[in-house]
């Protein structure tokens, strides 16, 4: 091994190679080799001797243990786990996008800046909010950016407003974000239809209210019929309407949030525009604001002048910079490829199909499960385990039995305001055969509960790689295994 090349190795080798033997690597002048952790370097680092076919078989076997949207339906309500077209990956992996650096001179990355500029324009057109920044790294990061804009606007006008109103059905990131910005939170209860209670909102809002954060459609899977009245109440109080764009996929191409009074909105590109989601990232949560709030938009964002694209990196009244650079660029490229391949008519079809799929499931299951909010829904449908609880069967049993049947379960016990909630979002990417299989399994589970076949409704699936998990113990006392990676250099 050349002295010029450091040796990267793992202290822990997962693969059992005891019978295979190992490869010895002689390090030059071993006594002078230092590791990142200060541990002494070893002459024989224990690399397994494996043929290429053995390696392929090993990792293929591991891949089969994993469940993904490429293998089956992923009906997580609120999370929008949809298929990510491979075409988007192909575009984002082009060398023209991957082999550039954010510190390059703008003249050498005009194509990348143009892509960002076009994405800003598309998001502005779809939302009706004319000013967009792409830099937030996730939905919650977009929320933070949005509330910072609102905070800056109030401060600039000499107003000290210290309260944010949030419905009780909201994502937990909403109150967390407001608290991080120094606001106190007023929670308002939803009405019997899972919507904002207009009377309670009217009594809660006052001159101290900075903003009202709404998820439209709501996390209960319903669109607020009183949204225009709600918006007027907010504006009369001198507050801003913040729209959590988590569920924008239910209305993209159909209605612009600005049309019902939205002042600030973030987009979850992974939810609406089919970019990778899960596993901790990457995410992207662009922010759009109204004309009134344009001076407070976080930097950077792209502008065009005389056919030249450039980044705005300094602005007097901006709410500030959120990231070291300009956002998760290749995620933005993926979303742009998705929008351009769908077109406006395609995006409308996406929303229509998402709503159709959710309502199809709701219609088929409403005889077998309790439906708390009406007979129709938006992009996700909400049912509960109320009918099954009298037989001792809970949402947890139902979810685990779905796993036993090879189907990823829906979101359970959320939203928190609904007891025994099961929130189902099939998205637009599932076909009727897939939906029918899910529905048939859910109906089978309901009938097994009614017949007292509790032994078939397993709290611990037997056909999964990990079995009999004590979830409470795992949450309170997690066992974290750390693989120690050392870097040996001279």
N, C-alpha and C positions, 0 to 999 in steps of 0.2 A: 504494500500500500504506500502510495506516495506521501511524503511528509507534508506536502502542500494541501492535502485534502483531509479535513477533520473527519472523525469517525463518529457517526451517529448510531446509537444502539439503545435497546431497552433492557432494563434490569429484569423485567418480567417478560418471559416468552410464554404466550398463552398456549401455543400448540404443543402437544405432548410429543417430544421428539426423542425420548429416552432410548427407544429401540432403533432409531434412525442414525444416531450419532450426531456429531455437531462439527461445525467448521471452525477451525482455529485460525485466528488472524494475528499475526505477529506485528506488534506495534514497534516502530523504531524508538529506541531510547525510552523504554517504558517507564523508567523511574522518573522521567521528567514530564510525563503526560499528566495533565490536570483535567479534572472533570468539572462540570458546572456545579455539582453538588459538593465537591471537595472529596469525593470518594476515590480511592485508588483505582486506576485503570487495570483491566485484566488482559492478560495475553490472549486467553481463549474466552471469547465473549458469548459462546454458546448459541451461535446461529444454527438453526436446524438445516440438515441436508435434505432438501425436498426437490422432487422433480416438478416441472411446470404442470403436468396433469394433476398431480396431487394438490398443488396450490389451487388450481382452478376448481377442483372438486370440493375442497375445503370451503372456499368463499362462496361457491354456488350453494352449498348446503346451508351456510349461514344465511344467505339471502332468502332461502325458502322458509326460514323461521320467522321472517319479518312480514308484517301485514302492511300494505300500502294501497294507495289509490290505484296503482297499476294492477293490483290483484283482486280487488273487490270494492264494493260500495263502502263509503266512508261517511256515514250520515250525521256527522257531528253538528248539531244545531249551534248556531252562533259563530262557529269557527270556519265554515265554508271551505271544506276540504275538497276542492274540485281538481279535475285532471289538468295538468300543465302540458300543453302541446309541445312535442319535441321540436317542432319548428321554431318555437321561441328560443329554445336552448341553442339551436343551430345558429340563429342570428346573433345571439348574445356572445357566442364563442368565436365569432369571427375575429381574426387577428387585428383587424382595424379597431376593434373595441377593447380587446384584452391586452394588447401590447402597447398601451399608452399609459401615461402617468398624470395624475392631477396637477403636478407641478410643472408640466410642460408649458411652454409659451402658447398663448391662446391661438396664435397664427398657425400652429402645427396641429391643433385639435379642433378645427372648425367643424368637421363632420360630427364629432361627439357632442359639441355644444349645440349644433343644429338639431340633433336628435333630442336633446334635453328641452330645447326651445319648443319643438313640435309637441312634445309630451305636455309641457306646460299649457300650450294652446288647446290641446285636446281636453285636458282636465277642466280648463276654464270653460270651454264650450259645453261640456257635459254637465257641469255643476251650475253654470250661470254666474259663477264668481270669477271675475276677470283677472285676478292676480294670484299667482301660484309659485310656491317654492317646492323643490323636490328633495330637499336635504334631510327631513326627518327620517330616522332609521327604522321606525315601526309605528304602528297605530298609536300606541301610548305616547311615543315621542311626538307624533303629530298633535295629539291632544295637548301636550305640554307647550308646544309651539303656539297652538291656537289660543290657549288661555294667556300666554305671555303677550300675544298681540292685543287681546282684550284688556289686559292689565295696563299695558303701555298706553293704549288709547285713552283709558279713563284717567291715568296719571297725567297725560299730556293736556287733557282738558281740565285738569285741576279737580277731578272728582276722586274721592276716596271711597271706593265701593269694595266691601270686604266679604260678600256672601255669594256663593254659587248654589243655584237650585238644581237638584238632580232627582229624577224619578227613582223609586225604589227598585225598579226592574233593570236599572242600568248595569252595564259592565262595571266590574269593580275598579277598573282603571280610571273611570271618571272621577269618583270621589278622591282616589289616591292622587291623581294629577292636580285636582283643585287644592288639596291640602299641601302638596309640594309647592304650589305657587303662593301659599300663605293665606288662602281663603278659608273661611268657615263654610261648612256644608249644611244646607237645609234639604232634607229628604222629603219628597212628597209622595203620598201613596197613589198607586194606580187605582182606577175604578174597576168595576166588576167586569168590564170588557177588556182589561189589560192595557188601557190607554191612560194618558194623563188626565187626572181629574181637574177639570177647568176651575171649579169652585175652590178646590184646595190650592191650586196654583195662584188664583187671584188673591187669596188670603195670605199666601206666603210671600209673594213678591212685594218689594218696597223700594224706597229710594236708595237703600244700601245694597241692592242686588246688582252684581256685576254682569252675570250671565246665567242663562238656563241651558243646561246640556241635555240635549235630546238625542236618542237613537231612533232614526226613522228608516224603515218601520221599527217598531219597538222590539225588544228582546223577547216579548211574548209572541212574536210572529204576526203582529197586527199593525195596520197603518192607522195613525191617529186621524180620525174623521174630523176632529176639531182643530187641525193644525193651523189654519188661517186665524182662527180666534185666539189660539194660544200665542201665535206670533204677534198679534196686535197687542195682547196683554203685556208681552215682554217689551215691545218697543215703547209703549206708553210709559213704562216704568223707567225708561232710559237705560235698559239693559240690552245685552246682545244675545242673539240666538245662536248657540253653538250646536252644529249638527254632527254627531258622531257618525262617520261614514262607514261604519262596520257593515251595515246592511244595504249599502248603496247598490249592490248587485240586484236588489229587488226592484229597482226603478231606473237603472242606467238606460239612457236613451228614451225613456218614457216621460220623465218629469225632471225638471231642474230644481234642485233644492233652493236656489235663489228665488224661485217663483213663489215659494211659501214663506219667504222672509229670512232665510238663513244668512247670517253674516260671516260665519267662519265654519269651515268644514275640513276635516282630514279624510283622506282616502286610504283604505287598506288595499294596496295593490295585489296582495296575495288573495284577498277575498273576491274582489270584483274583477280584477284583470289578470287572474290566472298565473301568478308567479309562485315560486316555491314557498311552502309554508310548513312550519313544524320543525321540531328538533332545535329550537332556540334561534332560528334564523336561516337565511337572511330575511329581513323584512324591509318594508319601505312604506312610509306614511306621509306622502305629500300633503301640503296644506294649501287651501284656497281661501281667499278673503274677498270681501266686497270692495267696491271703489272707495268707500268711506275709510276703510282700514288699510289701504295700499301702502301708506307711508310707514306702517309698523311691521310690514312683512319681514320675517327673518331672512337673513342672508345666508348663503349666496343664492342668486337666481340668474337666469340667462336673459339677456336683452339682445335685440337685433337693431343695428343701425347701419344703413347704407350697405346692406347685404353682408355685413360682418357681425359675427356673434361674439359676445363677451359676457363675462361674469360680473355681476354687481357684488362686490365684496365689502364695500363701505357705504353706510347710509346713516344719516344723522339720527333719525327717530326709530330705526329698526329695533325690533324686539331682541335682536342679537343673532349670534351664530350658534348653531346647534351641534355641528360636527366639525372635525378638523378639515374635512374636504367637502365634497359637493353632493353627498348622498350615495346610496348603493347603486352605482351606475349600471351594472349589468342587469340588475333587477328592473331598473327603469327601462332598459332596452327590451327586456322580455315583455313587459307590459305594453310598450309601444308596438312591438311586433304583433301582439294579440289584438290591440285596438285596430291597427291597420289591416290585419287579415280579416277581422270581423266586419269592419265598416259600421256605419250607424245603423243600417238595417239589421246587421248581424247582432249588434249589441242589444237592440230592441228584442230580437228573438231570444237572446240569452236570458233576459229578464222574464219574458213570457214563458219560456220553457221551465225556468226555475220555479215560477209560481205555479205552473201547471203540475209539475212533478210533486210539489209539496201538497197541493190541494188534492191530488189523486190519492196520495198516501192517507191524508186526513179523512177523505171520504170513505176509503176502504176500511179504516181502523175505528171509525167513530162508534160502530156498534159493539166493539169489543173492549174499548178503552174509554175512560172518561176524558171528555174534551172540555177544558175550562172556559174557553173563549170562542163562542160562535161556531158556525159551520164552515167558514172559509178562513183562509190565512194568507199571509204574504209568501215569502220565499222559504219559510220554515214553519212547520206545524208543531203545536204543543199538545201533548196528551199527558195523562197522569196514571198512576197505579192505583187510583181510588177503588176501582172495581176488583182488583186483585188482592188488595190488602186484607179484605175480609176472609181470604183463604190463606193468609200468612205469607203472601208473595209480594215482594217490594220491587221497586224500580231496579234495585241492585241485582235481585234474582233474574229479572228480565234481561238486563244488560249482559250478565255473565252467561246466561243461556244462549244469547245470540252468539257470543264468542264460541261456545261449545258447538254451535251450528256453522261455524266458519264465517261469521259476519261481524264486522266491527260494530260495536254498539253506538247508539246515539248519545248525546250529552244527557247526563242524568243529574237531578237535583239542582238544575238551573233553568230558568231564573229562580232565585231563592224565595220569591214571594208566592210560588206555587208549590204546594206540598206534593212530594212524589213526582216531580216534573220529569218528563222525558221530551227533550227538544230535538226534533228531527229535521235535518236539512239535506235533501238529496242532491241539491244543485241541479243545474241544467245538463250536466254531463252524463247522467245515468239514463239508460234506455228503459223501456217498459218491462223488458224481461228481467232486468236487474231489480226494478222496483217491485215487480210481482213476487220475486223470490223473497225479498225483504218482508213484504206484506204477508205472504203466506207463513213465513216463520213466526212473525209477530202474532198472527191469528192462532197458530198452533200453540204458542206459549200461553195465550189467553185461555184457550180451551183446556190445556193441561192444568192450569191453575184452577179453573172452574170444576174440573173433574177430581180435584184433590191429588193430582199426580205430582206432589211436591218433590218426590225423589228424582223426577226428570228435570227439575228446574234447579240447576246446580249453581251454588254460590262460588264454587271453585271449579272452573273448567278442567277437564282431564286430558284434553288434546292440545294443550299449549306448552311451549317450552318452559314457562315458569308457572308453577301450580301452587295452590293453597297459600296465597299471599295474605298475611295479616296486615291489612292496609293501615289500621290504626298504629300498630307498632312500627311499620315502615315509615310512616309520616313523622312519628315522634322520635324514633331512634334509627335513622337511616344508616346503613352500612356502606360507607364510601370506599371503594377500592381505587387506589391511586397507582397508576403505572409510572414508575420513575424513569424519565428519559434523561440520559446524560450525553453531553457533548464532549468528546475527548479531543483535545488539541495540544500542540506542543507548548 
